[in-house]
Amino acid sequence: MEELNLIQKISVYALPVLLAITVHEAAHAYAARHFGDNTAFMLGRMTLNPLKHIEMIGTIVVPLLAVMLGGFIFGWAKPVPVDFGKLRQPKKDMLWVAAAGPAANFLMAIGWLIVLKLGLAMDGMYSQPMVLMGQAGMMINLSLMVLNLLPLPPLDGGRIVMSLLPNRQAWQFSRLEPYGMWILLGLLATGLLSVIMRPFMAALYGLFRFFI
Protein backbone atom coordinates (compact mmCIF):
# COMPACT_ATOMS: atom_id res chain seq x y z
CA MET A 1 0.00 0.00 0.00
CA GLU A 2 2.93 2.35 0.64
CA GLU A 3 3.59 2.80 -3.08
CA LEU A 4 0.08 4.16 -3.69
CA ASN A 5 -0.59 7.89 -3.82
CA LEU A 6 -3.35 9.48 -1.75
CA ILE A 7 -6.04 9.31 -4.46
CA GLN A 8 -5.27 5.63 -5.08
CA LYS A 9 -5.41 4.88 -1.35
CA ILE A 10 -8.80 6.60 -1.04
CA SER A 11 -10.06 4.59 -4.03
CA VAL A 12 -8.91 1.34 -2.44
CA TYR A 13 -10.22 2.06 1.07
CA ALA A 14 -13.48 3.92 0.34
CA LEU A 15 -15.75 0.95 -0.40
CA PRO A 16 -14.37 -1.36 2.35
CA VAL A 17 -14.70 1.41 4.98
CA LEU A 18 -18.23 2.30 3.91
CA LEU A 19 -19.36 -1.32 3.88
CA ALA A 20 -17.64 -2.20 7.15
CA ILE A 21 -19.33 0.59 9.09
CA THR A 22 -22.72 0.38 7.34
CA VAL A 23 -23.16 -3.39 7.62
CA HIS A 24 -21.95 -3.31 11.23
CA GLU A 25 -24.74 -0.91 12.20
CA ALA A 26 -27.37 -2.67 10.07
CA ALA A 27 -26.50 -5.96 11.79
CA HIS A 28 -27.29 -4.40 15.18
CA ALA A 29 -30.65 -3.24 13.81
CA TYR A 30 -31.55 -6.66 12.37
CA ALA A 31 -30.55 -8.40 15.61
CA ALA A 32 -32.53 -5.93 17.73
CA ARG A 33 -35.66 -6.53 15.68
CA HIS A 34 -35.16 -10.29 15.84
CA PHE A 35 -35.09 -10.12 19.63
CA GLY A 36 -38.12 -7.85 19.91
CA ASP A 37 -37.06 -4.18 19.55
CA ASN A 38 -38.43 -2.45 16.43
CA THR A 39 -36.94 0.98 17.24
CA ALA A 40 -34.29 0.95 14.51
CA PHE A 41 -36.74 -0.52 11.99
CA MET A 42 -39.33 2.18 12.69
CA LEU A 43 -36.67 4.88 12.25
CA GLY A 44 -35.51 3.45 8.92
CA ARG A 45 -32.15 2.28 10.24
CA MET A 46 -32.63 -1.43 9.50
CA THR A 47 -31.15 -0.97 6.04
CA LEU A 48 -27.95 -1.42 4.08
CA ASN A 49 -28.35 2.05 2.58
CA PRO A 50 -25.13 3.78 3.71
CA LEU A 51 -26.77 7.21 3.63
CA LYS A 52 -28.88 6.17 6.62
CA HIS A 53 -25.80 5.34 8.70
CA ILE A 54 -23.15 7.86 7.64
CA GLU A 55 -21.88 10.26 10.28
CA MET A 56 -19.73 12.93 8.63
CA ILE A 57 -16.90 13.00 11.18
CA GLY A 58 -16.75 9.30 12.09
CA THR A 59 -17.52 7.74 8.72
CA ILE A 60 -15.67 10.12 6.40
CA VAL A 61 -13.29 12.58 8.08
CA VAL A 62 -11.63 10.28 10.66
CA PRO A 63 -11.05 7.31 8.29
CA LEU A 64 -9.75 9.74 5.63
CA LEU A 65 -7.26 11.20 8.11
CA ALA A 66 -6.22 7.68 9.13
CA VAL A 67 -5.51 6.80 5.48
CA MET A 68 -3.58 10.03 4.97
CA LEU A 69 -1.51 9.61 8.13
CA GLY A 70 -0.91 5.89 7.66
CA GLY A 71 -2.45 4.81 10.96
CA PHE A 72 -4.91 1.98 11.51
CA ILE A 73 -8.41 2.71 10.27
CA PHE A 74 -10.60 4.14 13.00
CA GLY A 75 -14.16 5.30 12.45
CA TRP A 76 -17.80 5.01 13.36
CA ALA A 77 -21.31 5.55 12.02
CA LYS A 78 -24.44 6.95 13.62
CA PRO A 79 -25.21 4.39 16.35
CA VAL A 80 -28.32 2.33 15.69
CA PRO A 81 -30.90 3.18 18.38
CA VAL A 82 -31.71 0.12 20.49
CA ASP A 83 -34.23 0.17 23.34
CA PHE A 84 -32.91 -2.72 25.40
CA GLY A 85 -36.02 -2.58 27.58
CA LYS A 86 -38.08 -3.74 24.59
CA LEU A 87 -36.03 -6.88 24.03
CA ARG A 88 -37.83 -10.05 25.07
CA GLN A 89 -35.08 -10.89 27.58
CA PRO A 90 -33.22 -7.57 27.89
CA LYS A 91 -30.09 -8.64 29.74
CA LYS A 92 -29.63 -11.89 27.83
CA ASP A 93 -30.57 -10.56 24.39
CA MET A 94 -28.28 -7.53 24.81
CA LEU A 95 -25.34 -9.88 24.26
CA TRP A 96 -26.60 -11.02 20.85
CA VAL A 97 -27.57 -7.54 19.68
CA ALA A 98 -24.13 -6.21 20.67
CA ALA A 99 -22.27 -9.17 19.15
CA ALA A 100 -24.07 -8.83 15.80
CA GLY A 101 -21.90 -5.88 14.69
CA PRO A 102 -18.48 -7.48 15.29
CA ALA A 103 -19.79 -10.76 13.85
CA ALA A 104 -20.77 -8.91 10.66
CA ASN A 105 -17.25 -7.46 10.46
CA PHE A 106 -15.74 -10.93 10.82
CA LEU A 107 -17.92 -12.29 8.00
CA MET A 108 -17.01 -9.32 5.81
CA ALA A 109 -13.31 -9.96 6.51
CA ILE A 110 -13.82 -13.49 5.19
CA GLY A 111 -15.58 -12.04 2.13
CA TRP A 112 -12.66 -9.71 1.43
CA LEU A 113 -10.26 -12.65 1.89
CA ILE A 114 -12.14 -14.37 -0.95
CA VAL A 115 -11.80 -11.21 -3.08
CA LEU A 116 -8.06 -11.20 -2.34
CA LYS A 117 -7.68 -14.86 -3.31
CA LEU A 118 -9.62 -14.31 -6.54
CA GLY A 119 -7.38 -11.36 -7.37
CA LEU A 120 -4.27 -13.47 -6.81
CA ALA A 121 -5.68 -16.24 -9.02
CA MET A 122 -6.59 -13.89 -11.86
CA ASP A 123 -4.30 -12.45 -14.49
CA GLY A 124 -5.77 -9.25 -15.84
CA MET A 125 -6.38 -5.56 -15.31
CA TYR A 126 -8.65 -6.20 -12.31
CA SER A 127 -6.22 -8.45 -10.48
CA GLN A 128 -4.19 -5.82 -8.61
CA PRO A 129 -7.21 -3.68 -7.59
CA MET A 130 -8.94 -6.80 -6.22
CA VAL A 131 -5.83 -7.77 -4.25
CA LEU A 132 -5.39 -4.28 -2.78
CA MET A 133 -9.08 -3.88 -1.95
CA GLY A 134 -9.19 -7.39 -0.47
CA GLN A 135 -6.23 -6.56 1.78
CA ALA A 136 -7.81 -3.26 2.82
CA GLY A 137 -11.19 -4.88 3.48
CA MET A 138 -9.64 -7.58 5.67
CA MET A 139 -7.62 -5.06 7.67
CA ILE A 140 -10.51 -2.64 8.17
CA ASN A 141 -13.03 -5.25 9.25
CA LEU A 142 -10.67 -7.07 11.59
CA SER A 143 -9.64 -3.73 13.12
CA LEU A 144 -13.25 -2.67 13.67
CA MET A 145 -14.13 -6.08 15.11
CA VAL A 146 -11.29 -5.99 17.65
CA LEU A 147 -11.94 -2.32 18.49
CA ASN A 148 -15.64 -2.87 19.09
CA LEU A 149 -15.02 -5.96 21.23
CA LEU A 150 -12.94 -4.00 23.75
CA PRO A 151 -14.70 -4.35 27.13
CA LEU A 152 -15.54 -0.68 27.44
CA PRO A 153 -19.10 0.69 27.35
CA PRO A 154 -20.60 1.95 25.07
CA LEU A 155 -18.58 -0.30 22.72
CA ASP A 156 -20.11 -3.65 21.82
CA GLY A 157 -17.63 -5.45 24.06
CA GLY A 158 -18.83 -3.36 27.00
CA ARG A 159 -22.44 -4.35 26.27
CA ILE A 160 -21.43 -8.00 26.12
CA VAL A 161 -19.67 -7.75 29.48
CA MET A 162 -22.75 -6.10 31.01
CA SER A 163 -24.96 -8.90 29.77
CA LEU A 164 -22.69 -11.52 31.37
CA LEU A 165 -22.15 -9.86 34.76
CA PRO A 166 -24.55 -10.33 37.69
CA ASN A 167 -27.09 -7.52 37.89
CA ARG A 168 -25.37 -5.47 40.60
CA GLN A 169 -21.93 -5.66 38.97
CA ALA A 170 -23.47 -4.98 35.56
CA TRP A 171 -25.09 -1.79 36.89
CA GLN A 172 -21.80 -0.64 38.43
CA PHE A 173 -19.93 -1.39 35.20
CA SER A 174 -22.54 0.51 33.15
CA ARG A 175 -21.68 3.69 35.05
CA LEU A 176 -18.51 3.88 32.94
CA GLU A 177 -20.56 4.53 29.81
CA PRO A 178 -20.62 8.36 29.92
CA TYR A 179 -16.81 8.30 30.04
CA GLY A 180 -16.24 5.42 27.62
CA MET A 181 -15.58 7.44 24.47
CA TRP A 182 -13.29 9.84 26.35
CA ILE A 183 -11.31 6.86 27.66
CA LEU A 184 -11.14 5.46 24.12
CA LEU A 185 -9.95 8.78 22.68
CA GLY A 186 -7.35 9.02 25.46
CA LEU A 187 -6.06 5.54 24.61
CA LEU A 188 -5.93 6.52 20.93
CA ALA A 189 -4.09 9.80 21.61
CA THR A 190 -1.47 8.15 23.83
CA GLY A 191 -0.87 5.22 21.50
CA LEU A 192 -2.07 2.71 24.09
CA LEU A 193 -5.00 1.68 21.92
CA SER A 194 -2.71 0.23 19.25
CA VAL A 195 -0.67 -1.50 21.97
CA ILE A 196 -3.83 -3.16 23.33
CA MET A 197 -5.12 -4.15 19.90
CA ARG A 198 -1.81 -5.30 18.37
CA PRO A 199 -1.64 -8.87 19.77
CA PHE A 200 -5.25 -9.58 18.81
CA MET A 201 -4.73 -8.16 15.34
CA ALA A 202 -1.52 -10.19 14.89
CA ALA A 203 -3.34 -13.39 15.84
CA LEU A 204 -6.19 -12.69 13.42
CA TYR A 205 -3.87 -11.70 10.58
CA GLY A 206 -1.92 -14.91 11.17
CA LEU A 207 -5.13 -16.91 10.94
CA PHE A 208 -6.23 -15.21 7.73
CA ARG A 209 -2.76 -15.44 6.12
CA PHE A 210 -2.95 -19.19 6.60
CA PHE A 211 -5.78 -19.28 4.01
CA ILE A 212 -4.13 -17.01 1.42
C-alpha positions as CSV (number, residue, x, y, z in Angstrom):
1,M,0.0,0.0,0.0
2,E,2.9,2.3,0.6
3,E,3.6,2.8,-3.1
4,L,0.1,4.2,-3.7
5,N,-0.6,7.9,-3.8
6,L,-3.4,9.5,-1.7
7,I,-6.0,9.3,-4.5
8,Q,-5.3,5.6,-5.1
9,K,-5.4,4.9,-1.4
10,I,-8.8,6.6,-1.0
11,S,-10.1,4.6,-4.0
12,V,-8.9,1.3,-2.4
13,Y,-10.2,2.1,1.1
14,A,-13.5,3.9,0.3
15,L,-15.7,0.9,-0.4
16,P,-14.4,-1.4,2.3
17,V,-14.7,1.4,5.0
18,L,-18.2,2.3,3.9
19,L,-19.4,-1.3,3.9
20,A,-17.6,-2.2,7.1
21,I,-19.3,0.6,9.1
22,T,-22.7,0.4,7.3
23,V,-23.2,-3.4,7.6
24,H,-21.9,-3.3,11.2
25,E,-24.7,-0.9,12.2
26,A,-27.4,-2.7,10.1
27,A,-26.5,-6.0,11.8
28,H,-27.3,-4.4,15.2
29,A,-30.7,-3.2,13.8
30,Y,-31.6,-6.7,12.4
31,A,-30.5,-8.4,15.6
32,A,-32.5,-5.9,17.7
33,R,-35.7,-6.5,15.7
34,H,-35.2,-10.3,15.8
35,F,-35.1,-10.1,19.6
36,G,-38.1,-7.8,19.9
37,D,-37.1,-4.2,19.5
38,N,-38.4,-2.4,16.4
39,T,-36.9,1.0,17.2
40,A,-34.3,0.9,14.5
41,F,-36.7,-0.5,12.0
42,M,-39.3,2.2,12.7
43,L,-36.7,4.9,12.2
44,G,-35.5,3.4,8.9
45,R,-32.2,2.3,10.2
46,M,-32.6,-1.4,9.5
47,T,-31.1,-1.0,6.0
48,L,-27.9,-1.4,4.1
49,N,-28.3,2.0,2.6
50,P,-25.1,3.8,3.7
51,L,-26.8,7.2,3.6
52,K,-28.9,6.2,6.6
53,H,-25.8,5.3,8.7
54,I,-23.1,7.9,7.6
55,E,-21.9,10.3,10.3
56,M,-19.7,12.9,8.6
57,I,-16.9,13.0,11.2
58,G,-16.7,9.3,12.1
59,T,-17.5,7.7,8.7
60,I,-15.7,10.1,6.4
61,V,-13.3,12.6,8.1
62,V,-11.6,10.3,10.7
63,P,-11.0,7.3,8.3
64,L,-9.7,9.7,5.6
65,L,-7.3,11.2,8.1
66,A,-6.2,7.7,9.1
67,V,-5.5,6.8,5.5
68,M,-3.6,10.0,5.0
69,L,-1.5,9.6,8.1
70,G,-0.9,5.9,7.7
71,G,-2.5,4.8,11.0
72,F,-4.9,2.0,11.5
73,I,-8.4,2.7,10.3
74,F,-10.6,4.1,13.0
75,G,-14.2,5.3,12.5
76,W,-17.8,5.0,13.4
77,A,-21.3,5.6,12.0
78,K,-24.4,7.0,13.6
79,P,-25.2,4.4,16.3
80,V,-28.3,2.3,15.7
81,P,-30.9,3.2,18.4
82,V,-31.7,0.1,20.5
83,D,-34.2,0.2,23.3
84,F,-32.9,-2.7,25.4
85,G,-36.0,-2.6,27.6
86,K,-38.1,-3.7,24.6
87,L,-36.0,-6.9,24.0
88,R,-37.8,-10.1,25.1
89,Q,-35.1,-10.9,27.6
90,P,-33.2,-7.6,27.9
91,K,-30.1,-8.6,29.7
92,K,-29.6,-11.9,27.8
93,D,-30.6,-10.6,24.4
94,M,-28.3,-7.5,24.8
95,L,-25.3,-9.9,24.3
96,W,-26.6,-11.0,20.8
97,V,-27.6,-7.5,19.7
98,A,-24.1,-6.2,20.7
99,A,-22.3,-9.2,19.2
100,A,-24.1,-8.8,15.8
101,G,-21.9,-5.9,14.7
102,P,-18.5,-7.5,15.3
103,A,-19.8,-10.8,13.9
104,A,-20.8,-8.9,10.7
105,N,-17.2,-7.5,10.5
106,F,-15.7,-10.9,10.8
107,L,-17.9,-12.3,8.0
108,M,-17.0,-9.3,5.8
109,A,-13.3,-10.0,6.5
110,I,-13.8,-13.5,5.2
111,G,-15.6,-12.0,2.1
112,W,-12.7,-9.7,1.4
113,L,-10.3,-12.6,1.9
114,I,-12.1,-14.4,-1.0
115,V,-11.8,-11.2,-3.1
116,L,-8.1,-11.2,-2.3
117,K,-7.7,-14.9,-3.3
118,L,-9.6,-14.3,-6.5
119,G,-7.4,-11.4,-7.4
120,L,-4.3,-13.5,-6.8
121,A,-5.7,-16.2,-9.0
122,M,-6.6,-13.9,-11.9
123,D,-4.3,-12.4,-14.5
124,G,-5.8,-9.3,-15.8
125,M,-6.4,-5.6,-15.3
126,Y,-8.7,-6.2,-12.3
127,S,-6.2,-8.5,-10.5
128,Q,-4.2,-5.8,-8.6
129,P,-7.2,-3.7,-7.6
130,M,-8.9,-6.8,-6.2
131,V,-5.8,-7.8,-4.2
132,L,-5.4,-4.3,-2.8
133,M,-9.1,-3.9,-1.9
134,G,-9.2,-7.4,-0.5
135,Q,-6.2,-6.6,1.8
136,A,-7.8,-3.3,2.8
137,G,-11.2,-4.9,3.5
138,M,-9.6,-7.6,5.7
139,M,-7.6,-5.1,7.7
140,I,-10.5,-2.6,8.2
141,N,-13.0,-5.3,9.3
142,L,-10.7,-7.1,11.6
143,S,-9.6,-3.7,13.1
144,L,-13.3,-2.7,13.7
145,M,-14.1,-6.1,15.1
146,V,-11.3,-6.0,17.6
147,L,-11.9,-2.3,18.5
148,N,-15.6,-2.9,19.1
149,L,-15.0,-6.0,21.2
150,L,-12.9,-4.0,23.8
151,P,-14.7,-4.3,27.1
152,L,-15.5,-0.7,27.4
153,P,-19.1,0.7,27.3
154,P,-20.6,1.9,25.1
155,L,-18.6,-0.3,22.7
156,D,-20.1,-3.7,21.8
157,G,-17.6,-5.4,24.1
158,G,-18.8,-3.4,27.0
159,R,-22.4,-4.3,26.3
160,I,-21.4,-8.0,26.1
161,V,-19.7,-7.7,29.5
162,M,-22.7,-6.1,31.0
163,S,-25.0,-8.9,29.8
164,L,-22.7,-11.5,31.4
165,L,-22.2,-9.9,34.8
166,P,-24.5,-10.3,37.7
167,N,-27.1,-7.5,37.9
168,R,-25.4,-5.5,40.6
169,Q,-21.9,-5.7,39.0
170,A,-23.5,-5.0,35.6
171,W,-25.1,-1.8,36.9
172,Q,-21.8,-0.6,38.4
173,F,-19.9,-1.4,35.2
174,S,-22.5,0.5,33.1
175,R,-21.7,3.7,35.0
176,L,-18.5,3.9,32.9
177,E,-20.6,4.5,29.8
178,P,-20.6,8.4,29.9
179,Y,-16.8,8.3,30.0
180,G,-16.2,5.4,27.6
181,M,-15.6,7.4,24.5
182,W,-13.3,9.8,26.4
183,I,-11.3,6.9,27.7
184,L,-11.1,5.5,24.1
185,L,-9.9,8.8,22.7
186,G,-7.4,9.0,25.5
187,L,-6.1,5.5,24.6
188,L,-5.9,6.5,20.9
189,A,-4.1,9.8,21.6
190,T,-1.5,8.1,23.8
191,G,-0.9,5.2,21.5
192,L,-2.1,2.7,24.1
193,L,-5.0,1.7,21.9
194,S,-2.7,0.2,19.2
195,V,-0.7,-1.5,22.0
196,I,-3.8,-3.2,23.3
197,M,-5.1,-4.2,19.9
198,R,-1.8,-5.3,18.4
199,P,-1.6,-8.9,19.8
200,F,-5.3,-9.6,18.8
201,M,-4.7,-8.2,15.3
202,A,-1.5,-10.2,14.9
203,A,-3.3,-13.4,15.8
204,L,-6.2,-12.7,13.4
205,Y,-3.9,-11.7,10.6
206,G,-1.9,-14.9,11.2
207,L,-5.1,-16.9,10.9
208,F,-6.2,-15.2,7.7
209,R,-2.8,-15.4,6.1
210,F,-3.0,-19.2,6.6
211,F,-5.8,-19.3,4.0
212,I,-4.1,-17.0,1.4
